[in-house]
Amino acid sequence: MPDSAPLHADMPSMPLGETYPEIREAVRKLCEGFPGEYWRKKDQERAYPTEFVNALTEAGYLAVLIPEEYGGSGLPISAGSAILEEIHKSGCSGAACHAQMYTMGTVLRHGSEAQKREYLPKIATGELRLQAFGVTEPTSGTDTLSLRTTAVRDGDEYVVNGQKVWTSRAEHSDLMLLLARTTAKDKVAKRTDGLSVFLVDMRAVKGKGMEIKPIRTMINHNTTEIFYDNMRIPASSLIGEEGKGFRYILDGMNAERILIASEALGDCQWFIEKASTYAKERVVFGRPIGANQGIQFPIAESYAHYSAAKLMAQKAAAMFEAGLPCGEQANLAKYLSGEAVWKAADCAMQTFGGFAFAEEYDIERKFRECRIFRTAPISSNLILGFVGEHVLGMPRSY
């Protein structure tokens, strides 16, 4: 890049040597059919973006990580990252459907061949939606090993009792991955034993032991709490070995971190592009506000933070695809992108001033949406705790 070129001259098209340019371009074109007014209406009505999810499904984007033998594209995680990043860079949101990309991995890696043959092709075509992930509970929160929902074997069935919270997309999903305790906590040899994963066909149990209650939140996140009251599911719902579920869930968390980081990076680019464009066009006191260091420098700083987070996300994806341990890199990618997008969002709010609060600019909606990246699917503080203990060797902090 010539010395005279603007810092972000290549950002709108291919920042930092983007992978899958053809896929990115196709995703951008698809997203053009879902402009700001579409998302504002969904936000106002707290409605699920069914049309958008259907369009992504029909285009095959939600099946890119499913192997070809099961009806998907068989592409690596960097392809999924490219899709989610472009969705968010275009001002849209992948939150309504991103779980399919990382929850199906549990079935793929640990499910039986019969389960994979039965469900993955239907997930790939969109005939079935696997969007719900039942892990978090009101009492245990992120202390997953203390969850209380139980699944007790009774002949050819398991009987499930308990409660989950923040189970997003449950009202718009056919299948759910459910983590439940199959052995009492005081009866296991290791803290990580005794939890099992089930693939629940929600169509068969809604109103029959499963009650779903929506939770009204500050953003249109379609999240719920779920109550299980003697819910009976076939024993064949068990994924892998009984009691090994916590390991299976952990196995998919690196993929989750990488994919969610990609969404945050897409939002970063959206905020930075909006802010820098507005700063060049908005004239106050006879000059563009972008000429003022108080406006220009925060935008440039946001781009610097975005660039660093992007490189870490690329490294994490490359290590994941190579089959290398990447817990540190995946967690850092999630942490850095979550912090970067919040800085970029705040910067855009400041740049737009009073107009940032007007719905028509979409800044306030995206500002609300992006705050979740510092909290879920894992909080920034828990990532710092992971780094402190497992990377730097300091005493456990929680």
C-alpha positions, 0 to 999 in steps of 0.5 A: 500500500502506498504511503499516501493511501488512507489507513483503511483504504482497502477495508471495505473489500478485502482487509488483511488478506481475506479468505473466500472472496467469492463466498464473501461477495455472494453473502454481501449480495444476499444481505443487500436484500435485508437492509436496515429497515428490515432489521429495525422492523424485526427489532421493534416487533421482537420478531425472528428474522425467518426470511433471512434465515431461510435465505441463508439456508437455501443458499447453503451457507448454514451447511458449509461446515457439514461434510459433503457425505451428509449433505453439506459443503465440507468446508473448514471453519474459516469459511464459516467465519467468512460467512458470519463476518460478512453478514455482520459487516453488511449490517445484518445479524447471524445471531438467529442462526449461528448456533447451527454451525457450532452445535452440529459439531457435537453430533458430527464428532461424537454422535453415532453414525445412525444419528449423523445419517438421520439428522445432519442431511436434514439440518443441511437442507433446512428441513430441521433446525438445530439452533437451541443449546440447553446448557446454562441454568439460573443457579449455576450460570457459567459454572457448568459443572454445578448444573442441576438438570437431571436425566435418569435412565428408565428402560429405553428412555431418559426422564429429564427434570430441571430448568435452563435459562438463556436458551436462545432460539428455542421457539424457532428450533426443531432440535436441541442439544441438552446437557444434563446430569446423569450421575450425582455430583457427589458420586463421580470420580472427577468433577468433569464426569457425570454430565451427558449430552442429548439430542432432543427432538423438541417437536415431540416434547413441547407441551409434554414435559417441556415448557418454553417461556420467552425472556424479554431482553434489551435486544431482539435475541429470541432467548428463553427459559425452559422447564423440564418436568418428567420429560421423556426422551428415547435413550437413543437421544444420548450422544456418545458415552453417558457421563462424558458430555462435559468433554463433548461440550468443551470440544466444540467451544473453540469453534464457537469462540472463533465463529462468534469472534468473526461476527464481532469483527464484522460488526467492527468493520460496520461501525468503523466504516459508518463512523469514518464515512460520516466523519468525512461528510459531516461538516460543522464549524466549516470543516468535516468533523473527521479533521478533528483529532477528537473524532479522527483518532478514536476511529483510527484506534478502533481500526487498530484494535480491530486489526489486532483482533482479526489477526488473532482470529485468523491464527485461531482458525488456522490452528483449529483447521490444522488440528492443533490445540488452540484454546488460548488463541480461540479464547483470545480471539473472542476476547479481543474481538469483543473488546474491539467491537465495543470500542468501535460501537462507542466510537460510532455513537460519539461520532454521530452525536445526537443522530446516533440515537435515531433509529434510522441510522441503525447505530443504536440498534447495532450498539445494543446488539454488539454489547453481548459479545463481552458477555456471551457465550463466555464473558471477557472476565472468564477468558481473562481467568482462563489466560491467567491460570492456563496460559500464565500459570497463576492460581485459579481465580474462580 
